[in-house]
Amino acid sequence: MSIFARVAGTGSYLPEQRLTNQDLVERLAKTGLETSDEWITTRSGISARHFAAENELTSDLAVKAAQAALDSAGITSEDLDLIILATSTPDHLGGFPSTACVVQDKLGAHTACAAFDVQAVCAGFTYALATADAFIRAGSYKKVLVIGAETFSRILDFQDRGTCVLFGDGAGAVVLEASAKPGILSTALHADGSQRDILCVPGRSGNGAVHGSPFMTMDGQAVFKLAVKVLEQVAHEVLEKANLKPEQIDWLVPHQANIRIMEGTAKKMGMSMDKVIVTVHEHGNTSAASIPLALDVGVRSGQIQRGQHLLLEGVGGGFAWGAVALKY
């Protein structure tokens, strides 16, 4: 009998501090950087974003999203076999201990529950879902918590108008469970390390100091062109694997980077924007958290219904990209 990884529950969390474009404009003006609500909105579709409080860690955001997903699935942390957390902003320098292990402890999951991080930046959640799917299909685990969580506000250069207005903090999570019913139907993952410089944090730590910039840098035009191209390709690839056609997809749940990228991808797929879950206007780009955040919004708003076909896709630094086709 075939085993599928089925979405049993979803959850999300946004920090309390919400910054509208005008709030950010006023904050940046104090440092001498000029921008405007119109400049931000027309280029990205973003109207607001959330920033974590000074004492809030990525793991704190992840735990709140995770608990909401566990509640949605009707299980507790003691039922989990595995936790996979996608993040580029871990709690600890060097990335260890893994933020997933911190989350395991904060949730009170038992020590038989394995935990590890995945780092594929904005594609991280698709990579984490694909990994969880493989474990469940192999029979290794039955209940897996998959989280995307970020505190990108801490790696933003607030003197770089091209990046600091685009990103926000947040977390989203899903509980996957082994099921005889179809769930995740197919996955596709790709990477091109030769494009690593167009979106990266170039600094390195050594001997107690940071060598180079500790802030994110991005070649916006290069990222835009590559993102639209590879997202169309990976979408067709994953749908072909699942024996689905674009018109059979009820909802596209893309990485929420830029409304123009999402519109470009939907157009190339022949899909109406009415079938795209859009949250970028309220959340900004939350990197690995953006897909599960958007998924949870779609589920809790009633747009996404059981039995519908979903296409999830993301692209980010690395350069890495991936897609997941599933029956919700």
Protein Blocks (a to p, Z undefined) as FASTA:
>chain_A
ZZddddfbdcddddfbdcdfklmmmmmmmnopacdfklmmmmnopabdcdddfklcfklm
mmmmmmmmmmmnopafklpmbdcdddfbdfbghhiacfklmmmmmnopafklgcddddeh
jmmmmmmmmmmmmmmmnomambdcddddddfklmccfkbfklmmmpccddddddddddfb
dcbfbdcddddfklmmmoccfbdceehiaedjfbdcddfklmmmmmmmmmmmmmmmmmmm
nopafklpmbdcdddfbfklmmmmmmmnopafklcccfklmnopnhjmmmmmmmmmmmmn
omacghiacddddddehiacddddddZZ
